[in-house]
Amino acid sequence: MQTPYEVLEVDETASDEAIKKAYLRKVREFPPERDAEAFRRVRAAFESIETDKRRREYRLFHCEPLDPSTLLKLIPKPSGRLERPDAAALIGALLEGAPNDLADPAARR
């Protein structure tokens, strides 16, 4: 299946003006009365990337998704073995910056 950029024979970084010129050139090449199917393909391609907003939507919704294994390769691996913190260290980290009466249970009495 061809992308709209391939149908119109333009680069993905083409400007609105370049896309419009390519569309008009293709319409002259494939007028609807001579080749209706090709005209529909050209028209649909132009409508999907006509403006900057539509090009962003096309990139967001119509590009092929990445393979999950490729995504997993992008996640950095930790260097070395991760250490599990003990309960006292976790409680200390949670209470750090807490009001004094919460940090010191004896102060609440």
PyMOL commands that set and color helices and strands:
alter all, ss='L'
color gray80, all
select helices_A, chain A and resi 4-8+16-29+36-49+52-61+68-74+87-95+100-103+105-108
alter helices_A, ss='H'
color red, helices_A
deselect
rebuild
show_as cartoon
